[in-house]
Amino acid sequence: MTAAVDSIPLTGDRARAVDDRGLMGHPRGLALLFVVEMWERFSYYGMRALLVLYLVNVLKWHDADADSLYGTYTSLVYLTPLLGGYIADRFLGTRRSLVLGGVIIAAGHFALAAETMPMFYAGLTLVVIGTGFFKPNVSTMVGQLYRQGDPRRDAGFTIFYMGINLGGFIAPLVCGYLAQGPAFKHWLASMGVDPSRSWRWGFAAAGVGMLAGLVTYVWLRDRYLPGIGLRTPGPERSKDSATAGALTPEERRRVLALFITFIFVMFFWVAYEQAGSSLNLFADRYTNLHVAGVTIPSSWFQSAQPLFVLLFAPVFAIAWRELGKRGLEPSTCLKMALGLAIIGVGYLFMVMGGHVADSCVATHASSCSVASPVWLASFYLFSVLGELCVSPVGLSYVTKVAPVRYAAFLMGAWFLTNASANKIAGMLAGATSRVPSQTVFFMIPLAMSLGAAALMLLLVPTLKRLTQSVSA
């Protein structure tokens, strides 16, 4: 992660950018970064929606192998930003790192569109490397738009977060339609193009989305982001490191609380990240995709989670604020325990949907796409309600509890937790071929989530004691 965002001097162009209030009280540069991040997430979630389906349906991989690769890929996507942020801090600056990352990501998606195995692996590698340069630095630039202690900062990051989910919502609809849509396949056939090659169009669309964001950024950055993202002078970069030293006993207790919390957060993401693997295959194989007389691509279900985030994030923000006014707002750790319980309850819907699919398989029917889309949609709704109790409040928790001089390191540890969870999630998804039924498989994350929620609930008083010196 990049460090010491606010150590960059507020002089010249950057001071004008920070003082700008042209976007509903926020710097206009926030709108540009919103659009750029939206397109980058479009490229990521578009390819994410297709990856396992492509491996299983086109390349004919076994489920376990496809899920394992998916887990490795998504874990590396969360791991490389640590290195990319360091390189940006020390050598390139966020502005150049963002452009470099965008170019590499786009190249990776276009390599995937070539549909050869060497280019397939090269494409995945390029996307992982490019994301390492892009992801931490666009977030850092949002932080650079605000002064230290600026009360607009949290709201600014909320707006930015909406851009992430807007891209995540649109991407599976577009890329999934191009890769799987019957109407598009029919059009390709009418043009004399082999419709089985439609997947390359989905991957290419992800690359086009990244290029759209990159071109927009390069075109408008000097106008809307003057002085933002330039490399920090050497003495400024080392300012905070001079104050680093041994942790006090009170700080050690806070760090211990963070690492305990990270363990439970990992359980949440293991359950949540089944979306791109086992749940994606459930949609493809067992879910009735005929809606209102139209056959929808199975990858469209990947738009459900970001859509629900867009709908419910403002509701949760208002709810926490109103509860806080009444002195009833739960502690962060209690919210996280609640999030784990909610996603566990969500898996009850998948257990019921899995039972419907298993009953169909047991009859040896020729087609077992009989589970109602309601089962998946209900799970995705509950997974997002859980996410809103874990992810945004968790990021805030790290910034509150972490000792200031180790904040960047501990935020990096938060993302390392995500990386580990994604790999474990892929390994769990691969177990679908080794359990007797879909029903049994979905009971695993159900029990894991509810068990972790119960244990964390028991530890909430301990975590409060460990962090009693801060408002957490």
Phi, psi and omega in degrees: 000150176283148187244164169052053180302319187275005179278351180289129185299140178269078180228158172058228184299320183295322178299320178294321180295320181291323182279352180294132177232033186284347181250082179051042179090354179251159175300140180296337176299337178297323179296321179294315179293328174302311182293317181298314179292324177302316181288325177294318177291330173302314182294319182291309184287334174296314179288323179300322181293335186261337195303303183295320180297321178294316181298318185279316187273329183258310181275351176062037175286155170290151182306315184299320180292318180296316181293324178295316178296319179301315180297319178296316181299308183292329177292321178292328177299327177274342184273316185296334176301336176298314179288319181297321178294322178296315180297320179296317179299315191270331191231308193264329190084155185292327184297308181290326179296321180297315180295316179300314180298318179298319179296317182293319179299312180300318178300322179296317180294321178291329174296320177299325181294343179290338176058042167238152185296317177300318180288331178298308179294322177297320180296314179298319180297317180295319179296319179298313181295315181297320179296325177300323178280326188276308195300309183289334188277328176292324177293320179298321180294327174299315178298326181289348178284350186234148175287162174302128179080005180297122182293348179280350190299311182299317178295323179297318178291330176295317177299316178299319179298327178294326177296321177303312185283334175295316175297320179294331178284316185287322190303308181297330179295315182285305184293323178294322177296316181292323183279323189238344188300124179302321181296319180291322177298319179296320179295318178300317180298321180293337178267006179080018180256137179300116183294342178290347178270014183296336182299326181297329179292323176296316178294319180296323179299323176298320178294320178297320178300317179295319178297323178299316178295320182293315180297318179300317181295310182297324183291322190248356188296321182291333180280317188255345181231051181295126178078355181270130176091003177283153182298132179286135177302150184309310181300325180290323181295329185265004185302309184289329183295336181293336181270356182291143178194193181294146178287143173283162178305320180294321178292323178298322178295322179293319178296321177300318178299320179297313183291327173297316179298320181302324180298316181288324176298324179298318177300321180298312184290331175300317178289319184293319187279012168290347185304316185275352184239271186297321180287329176296318178290326176297319177297321185286326189256327191241351185264138176289111185264009178267108183238119179055040177080005182239137175271120182261149175295141180297331181293345180296336178298340179291348176276349186296313184298309178297327177298315180293327176297314179300324183282321191255345179302315177297325180297316180293320179300316179293319182297315179297320181296315182292320177296322178297321179298329182266003181071024184247002183293129179295155173294162181301317182295324177293323176298317181295319176299321177296319179298318177298319179294321183294316180292329174297316176298323178302325180290346172299323178295322180287328175298317178292318177295322177297324178296320177298315180295318180297322179297322179292315180298322182295335179274358182059035179292152182291332178228131182242025177276069189244344182293135181294143174299342181298326181298310179295315181300320180294318178298314182298325177297311181292326179296324179286321175301322175292319180302318182290346173268350186243305192290301182297318181290332177293317177299318178296321180300318179298315182293332179281317191272326185295136170305137190305318185286351177241018185296318182294318179299316183286331172293323174299322177296327175301315181287330174297326175299316177298319180297314179297318181297321180295322178293316178296322179299320177295321178294320178295316180300325178295344180283353182301329181278352182249002176252156188291338184198165174298322180301312181296319181300313184289344174287340180293303178294333176299307181294322180297315183292313181293323177295316179295323179297316180296318180293318180294324177300321178293331184270354182304313178301321178295316180296325177295319179296321181293334183244024186293344181279351178233162178274094187232000000 
